[in-house]
Amino acid sequence: QVQLVESGGGLVQPGGSLRLSCAASGTIHNIYVMAWYRQAPGKQRELVAAITSGGASNYADSVRGRFAISRDTARNLVFLQLNDLNPEDPAVYYCHTVGPFGTSLSAWGQGTQVTVSS
């Protein structure tokens, strides 16, 4: 199994930026997709962005153009740059890993809290 540790969350003002990081360890050789999800209070966890080992990425419509996912495959890291944060973005952000056949490779970690407030 893959273990994940997220970091980088915090409190920012509307319009601010944050960079989230996630470090993967354990059985990493099967990782195909690294993704970021988020869950706000009272809402379901939703996919924010994902990136394959080849660098192809996709985004939720609500964050496209504001967030950017990147990956350092050699160091088993995935990042999420959050720009122009707005009141719809606060949530606990989690990273996740998927194998080449769509199998989940990791349990949900602690996540990292993102708060947007003036």
Helices and strands as residue ranges (DSSP letters): E 2-7, E 10-12, E 18-26, E 33-39, E 46-52, E 57-59, E 67-72, G 73-75, E 77-82, E 91-98, E 112-116
